[in-house]
Amino acid sequence: MSYHEHPSAVQPYAQPPPASSGGAGIYGELLNNQSDVIQQIRNHVEATVQDLEEKKELTVAKKLLLGVFKKDVQESFAECRSTVKKAVGAMITHLKQQQEDMLNELDTTLHYNVETIQGASGVVDKNLHFIDAQVEEGKALLRESDMFTFYAKGSLYTKLPAAVIPPINLEFKDNFPDLTTISILPYQWPLQHAVNVDMRGFLQSGVQTRICGNIFHNGFRFQLQLKHDDRYLSAYLCLRAWHDVASYLKVTVNFSLTLQDGPELLHSATAKNTFEGPNDGWGWNKFVPLSRLQDCHEVLFVINFNELTYHFLQEANSPRIEGGHSPHHHQSPQGKPQHAPPQGYPQGYH
């Protein structure tokens, strides 16, 4: 579905009829004397309307991205709430206070992120209203058949201030509870940027593909797509909302993926990818041999974001950059990082 509208072409205004005798002749002579000025006004109005239409398209794209941010933030924090409840619910009574503290922290952080998005949405809505008003006024002016009225109103229209679209530069908070501080089990995993997987159950389930994880970073929600054949485990980082933003946004991620079995590091690799085209997953077809996972039960995938940038296709020279430097590119010994193959798309990503 397209997120912008195509404006109807504005027909050029016909030249005024030849002057007649009498009072009409004086009126026609006045218009003829101002014909160059009228043409300049017309050219300016047409150029202004075209510029406003382009700015409206960019503004609508930014509004759509804010909606994606809001959806991803709410879903991500909702899943975090569920994880916190399950982890704390199994503990003894004296840990109940820790549970409430963690949930309050999540609620406060979620409220802050949602209010940040809503504040930016208000600015975007105001810009849309301003642009729409100028577009409608310009189109009405171009339809004006009375040259004298057109000249008078057009002169004022040319003095209107240009529409300015502010950038989206949101600062999100990633204050997630640290479950490692709860010493109820011999081994715990962090809540943010990590995915705990029952590897033994996955490999023995007969299911070859699994989507898992709740990885929130800089407004976007990511997940892991795991696949396996008879020899290798494949791992791909998937941008959850890619098919919602692909028509107007390009997202580039530099990240590392680490696989741990308790304190033991099984494998780690780094890659940089731009999410574009039909692909919504990026990673390794041969991330780690299955032979290294034979004795594993629960494993931990840790995702570290070294850099995340995104820009709108309408302003390709103005990317927003989020933190970190770009490290040297590394590749897995088992194979170069690749896009997830089309037949491996996670269900619901289309």
C-alpha positions in Angstrom: 0.0 0.0 0.0 1.4 3.4 -1.0 1.9 5.9 1.9 1.8 9.0 -0.3 -0.6 10.6 -2.7 0.0 11.7 -6.3 -1.3 15.3 -6.8 -3.3 16.0 -9.8 -1.5 18.0 -12.5 -2.4 21.6 -12.4 -3.5 22.9 -15.8 -1.7 26.1 -17.0 -4.0 29.1 -16.7 -5.2 30.4 -20.0 -4.1 33.9 -21.1 -6.5 36.7 -20.5 -8.9 37.6 -23.4 -8.0 40.6 -25.6 -9.0 43.9 -24.2 -12.3 45.4 -25.4 -13.3 49.0 -25.6 -14.4 51.3 -22.8 -13.8 50.3 -19.2 -13.1 46.7 -20.1 -10.3 48.1 -22.3 -8.6 49.9 -19.4 -9.0 46.7 -17.3 -7.5 44.6 -20.0 -4.6 47.1 -20.6 -3.9 46.9 -16.9 -3.7 43.2 -16.9 -1.6 43.2 -20.1 0.9 45.6 -18.4 1.1 43.2 -15.5 1.3 40.0 -17.6 5.0 39.4 -16.8 4.4 39.8 -13.1 1.4 37.5 -13.2 3.5 34.9 -15.0 6.2 35.2 -12.4 3.6 34.7 -9.7 2.2 31.7 -11.4 5.6 30.1 -11.8 6.3 30.7 -8.1 3.0 29.3 -7.0 3.5 26.2 -9.1 7.0 25.7 -7.8 5.9 26.2 -4.2 3.1 23.7 -4.6 5.4 21.1 -6.1 7.9 21.7 -3.3 5.2 21.4 -0.6 4.0 18.1 -2.2 7.5 16.7 -1.9 7.8 17.9 1.7 4.4 16.4 2.5 5.6 13.0 1.2 8.7 13.1 3.4 6.6 14.2 6.4 4.1 11.4 5.9 7.0 8.9 5.8 8.3 10.3 9.1 4.9 10.0 10.6 4.7 6.3 9.5 8.1 5.7 11.1 6.9 7.2 14.4 4.0 4.8 14.3 6.4 1.9 13.8 8.6 3.1 16.7 5.5 3.3 18.9 4.3 -0.2 18.0 7.8 -1.7 18.4 8.3 0.0 21.8 5.0 -1.1 23.1 5.3 -4.7 21.9 8.9 -5.0 23.1 8.2 -3.6 26.6 5.1 -5.7 26.9 7.1 -8.8 26.2 9.7 -7.7 28.7 7.0 -7.3 31.3 6.0 -10.9 30.7 9.6 -12.1 31.0 10.1 -10.3 34.3 6.8 -11.7 35.7 7.8 -15.3 34.9 11.3 -14.9 36.2 10.3 -13.2 39.5 7.1 -15.3 40.0 9.2 -18.5 40.6 11.1 -16.8 43.4 10.4 -16.8 47.1 8.3 -14.2 48.9 11.1 -11.8 49.9 11.9 -11.2 46.2 8.5 -9.7 45.6 9.7 -6.2 46.1 12.3 -6.6 43.5 9.6 -7.7 41.0 7.6 -4.5 41.7 10.7 -2.3 41.3 11.5 -3.9 37.9 8.0 -3.5 36.6 7.9 0.1 37.8 11.2 0.7 36.0 9.8 -0.8 32.8 6.6 1.2 33.0 8.5 4.4 33.6 10.8 3.8 30.7 8.0 2.8 28.4 6.0 5.9 29.4 9.0 8.1 28.6 9.6 6.5 25.2 5.9 6.7 24.3 5.7 10.3 25.3 8.8 11.0 23.3 7.2 9.6 20.2 3.9 11.3 20.9 5.7 14.7 21.2 7.4 14.1 17.9 4.1 13.0 16.4 2.5 16.3 17.5 5.2 18.3 15.6 4.8 16.2 12.5 1.0 16.6 12.6 1.4 20.3 12.9 3.7 20.4 9.9 1.2 18.3 7.9 -1.7 20.6 8.8 0.4 23.7 7.8 1.5 22.0 4.5 -2.0 20.9 3.6 -3.3 24.4 4.2 -0.7 25.9 1.9 -1.2 23.2 -0.8 -5.0 23.8 -0.8 -4.6 27.5 -0.9 -2.1 27.3 -3.8 -4.4 24.9 -5.8 -7.4 27.2 -5.2 -5.3 30.1 -6.4 -4.3 28.3 -9.5 -8.0 27.7 -10.3 -8.8 31.4 -9.9 -10.3 32.7 -13.2 -10.3 36.3 -12.3 -6.9 37.7 -13.1 -7.2 40.7 -10.8 -8.1 38.5 -7.8 -5.3 36.1 -8.8 -2.8 38.9 -8.9 -3.9 40.2 -5.5 -4.0 36.9 -3.7 -1.0 35.5 -5.6 1.2 38.4 -4.5 0.4 37.5 -0.9 1.0 33.8 -1.5 4.5 34.4 -2.7 5.3 36.0 0.6 4.3 33.0 2.7 7.2 31.5 4.7 8.6 28.2 3.3 7.6 25.0 5.0 10.4 23.6 7.2 10.3 20.0 8.2 12.3 19.3 11.4 14.3 16.1 11.6 13.3 13.1 13.7 16.0 12.9 16.4 14.5 10.9 19.2 16.4 9.8 22.3 15.0 6.5 23.7 15.8 5.0 27.0 16.8 1.3 27.2 16.6 0.9 31.0 15.8 -2.8 31.3 15.9 -4.7 34.5 19.1 -6.7 35.1 17.9 -10.2 36.0 21.5 -11.3 36.7 21.2 -9.6 40.1 18.7 -12.2 41.2 20.7 -15.2 42.5 18.0 -17.8 42.4 19.5 -20.0 39.7 23.2 -20.9 39.1 23.1 -19.3 35.7 21.0 -16.3 34.6 20.8 -14.3 31.3 20.2 -10.6 30.8 16.9 -9.3 29.5 18.1 -6.9 26.9 19.9 -7.8 23.6 20.0 -11.5 24.5 17.9 -14.5 23.5 17.7 -17.7 25.6 17.1 -20.8 23.5 16.3 -24.4 24.5 18.7 -25.7 21.9 18.2 -29.4 22.7 14.5 -29.0 22.4 14.7 -27.1 19.1 17.0 -29.6 17.5 14.9 -32.6 18.6 11.5 -31.0 17.8 11.6 -31.8 14.1 11.0 -28.1 13.3 13.8 -26.6 11.2 13.0 -22.9 11.6 12.3 -20.9 14.7 11.7 -17.2 15.3 12.6 -16.1 18.8 13.7 -13.2 21.0 12.7 -9.6 21.8 15.6 -7.4 20.9 14.8 -3.7 21.2 17.3 -1.1 20.1 17.0 2.6 19.1 13.2 2.4 18.5 13.3 -0.8 16.4 12.5 -4.4 17.4 14.6 -7.2 16.2 14.3 -11.0 16.4 16.5 -14.0 15.7 15.6 -16.5 13.0 17.3 -19.9 13.7 17.4 -22.7 11.1 19.2 -26.0 11.0 20.0 -28.8 8.6 21.9 -32.0 9.2 25.2 -30.2 9.7 24.9 -26.5 10.6 22.9 -24.0 12.6 22.0 -20.9 10.7 21.3 -17.6 12.5 19.8 -14.4 11.1 19.0 -11.0 12.6 15.5 -9.9 11.5 14.1 -6.4 11.6 10.6 -7.1 12.9 8.9 -4.1 11.1 10.9 -4.3 7.9 8.0 -4.9 5.6 6.2 -1.9 7.2 9.0 0.6 6.5 10.7 -0.9 3.4 9.0 1.5 1.0 10.4 4.7 2.5 13.3 3.7 4.9 16.7 2.2 4.6 18.2 0.7 7.9 21.9 -0.2 8.2 23.1 -2.3 11.2 26.6 -3.2 12.3 26.3 -5.9 14.9 27.9 -8.9 16.5 26.3 -12.2 17.4 27.7 -14.3 20.2 26.6 -17.8 21.2 27.3 -18.9 24.8 26.7 -22.1 26.7 26.7 -20.9 30.2 30.0 -19.2 30.7 31.6 -20.9 27.7 31.8 -18.9 24.5 30.9 -21.2 21.6 31.1 -18.8 18.7 31.1 -15.1 17.8 30.8 -13.2 14.5 30.3 -9.6 13.3 28.6 -8.3 10.2 27.2 -5.1 8.7 24.0 -5.1 6.7 21.6 -2.6 5.1 18.0 -3.8 5.2 16.6 -3.2 1.8 14.9 -4.9 -1.1 13.0 -8.2 -0.3 15.3 -9.3 2.5 14.4 -8.8 6.1 17.0 -11.1 7.7 20.8 -10.9 7.8 23.3 -13.4 9.2 25.0 -16.7 8.5 23.9 -19.8 6.7 26.6 -21.8 8.6 26.9 -20.0 11.9 28.1 -23.0 13.9 28.4 -26.7 13.3 25.7 -28.8 15.1 28.5 -31.0 16.4 29.4 -28.2 18.8 25.8 -28.2 20.2 25.4 -31.9 21.0 25.9 -31.4 24.7 24.1 -28.1 25.0 20.7 -27.7 26.6 19.9 -24.0 27.1 22.2 -21.5 25.2 22.3 -17.8 25.0 22.6 -15.6 21.9 23.9 -12.1 22.7 23.5 -9.3 20.1 25.7 -6.3 20.4 24.9 -3.3 18.2 28.0 -1.5 17.2 26.2 1.0 15.0 22.7 1.5 13.7 21.8 4.1 11.0 18.6 4.8 9.1 17.5 7.4 6.5 14.5 8.2 4.5 14.6 7.4 0.8 13.4 11.0 0.1 16.4 12.4 1.9 19.2 9.9 1.1 21.9 12.3 2.1 20.6 12.9 5.6 21.0 9.6 7.6 20.4 9.5 11.3 23.3 7.9 13.1 22.9 6.1 16.4 26.1 5.7 18.5 29.2 3.6 18.2 32.0 3.4 15.6 32.3 1.1 12.7 34.7 -1.8 13.6 36.5 -3.8 11.0 34.3 -6.3 9.2 34.7 -9.9 10.4 33.1 -13.0 8.9 32.3 -16.4 10.3 34.9 -19.1 9.6 31.9 -21.3 8.4 30.9 -18.8 5.7 30.3 -15.2 4.8 27.4 -13.4 6.2 24.4 -13.6 3.9 20.8 -12.6 3.6 18.2 -15.0 4.9 17.1 -17.1 1.8 13.6 -16.2 0.5 12.2 -19.6 1.4 13.4 -19.0 5.0 11.3 -15.9 5.7 9.7 -16.1 9.1 6.0 -16.6 9.1 4.1 -13.3 9.3 7.0 -11.2 7.9 5.4 -10.7 4.5 
